Amino acid sequence: MHPGLVRLDQQLARALQKPVDRCAEKNHHAQWLLLCGPCPEHSRCGPEPTTLGRIEPPPDRFWADPFLHRREGRTCVFVEELLFATGRGQISAMELDHLGRPVSDAVPVVRAAHHLSYPFLFEFDGVLYMAPESSGAGRLDLYRCRVFPFDWTFDRTLLRGRAFVDATLFEHQDRWWLFCALREGKLRPNNSLCAYYANTPLATRWRPHPLNPLRRSFADARPAGPLFRDRGGLLLRPSQNCVPRYGYGLNLAEVLELDTERFRERLLWRTTGPQAGGWRALHHMHWSDGLLVMDAQRLIPKERF
């Protein structure tokens, strides 16, 4: 089918779903919770969400966009924490044991005057950094960890002037790449994948890929967690399936080509929230040091708190 017709079909499916969701959410909150547990390396390319344990937030908030990091013998998960009363996200962290079970409360670590989400983590020259989404401010800010895991400070602004959504950084073929979704012109966060590149992840000038947007599809464009390599060295990219609603499911694709002129990938694995445990949605994954974390969405009554 022609790509334009595919997008129209996706848009129609989303339009038909919206009134259904509005009715369902009239007396309910859509709450994201965490799924976390051991996952052997050979299972990363075909994860089984039903094998993971639940980490449930209090009923007045949700936890989404989980990122794992192990440092100094401690494993922590960093999340977008959003209180329903304010509708504004902050970044919080909690410590986990070796089975992915929480051993501390969620502690706010980065707050701002605007909404924060997707606390992407990476190490460079021995320093741990976080680049949380701050698209509402029209920029991408970088924070540096002073004392792991709860002490962070602003470091610099990497990009500004656009609504950069779910920025995901990685090193590939002697360059640093930044994948993100954009809210600009006809592009929307749920149907776009754009790329920028630089010589260092700390650069404040990033060159856009000439093919931007690399992907334009509600089914498999928006980032859904860090890229990673399988045991054979293949570069794999998680993405969101936003048909018929935001975050309905997850995909994994192999990146076949990526340089300053080309991009090509092929789908390897796909699931949805209903298929992966009866969830309303499932839209993020991160594997690290033998643990896998995802987020899943359910409806909870508003009168619960």
Secondary structure by P-SEA (a helix, b strand, c coil): ccaaaaaaaaaaaaaaaaaaaaaaaccccbbbbbbbbbbcccccccccccccccccccccccccbbbbbbcccbbbbbbbcccccccbbbbbbbbbccccccccccccccccccccccccccccccbbbbbcccccccbbbbbbbcccccbbbbcccccccccccbbbbbbcccbbbbbbcccccccccccbbbbbbcccccccccccccccccccccccccccccccccccbbbbbbbbbcccccccbbbbbbbccccccbbbbbbcccccccccccccccccccccccbbbbbbbbbbbcccc
